[in-house]
């Protein structure tokens, strides 16, 4: 997805691009760790939005990634975040997302650490 928000792309286009970036990152994590269950929590998300000068709605664009992560991981998907407008991105991408996650302890059995109901 290429272009610049406010020039030839809309906030909705950026939201979709941010969501696609997050989906790609989740696919890589799943491939590398075998399952998304290996992710304990999402720590942070940094979003870079290719936009015209003066564009003030970068957070609405990066919500595409944040909303997806909360939908997938629930409370563990809530994270700190930066949403920054930039004048250009590599290959004219609409958005670029950087994500930091923590991994679950593979030696911990969730059934043994869960609170009794």
ABEGO torsion letter per residue (X at the ends): XBEBBGAABBAAAAAAAAAAAAAAAAAAAAAAAGBAAABABBABBBBBBBBBBGBAAAAAAAAAAAAAAAAAAEAAABBBBBBBBBABBBGGBABBBBBBBBBBBAABBAAAABBBX
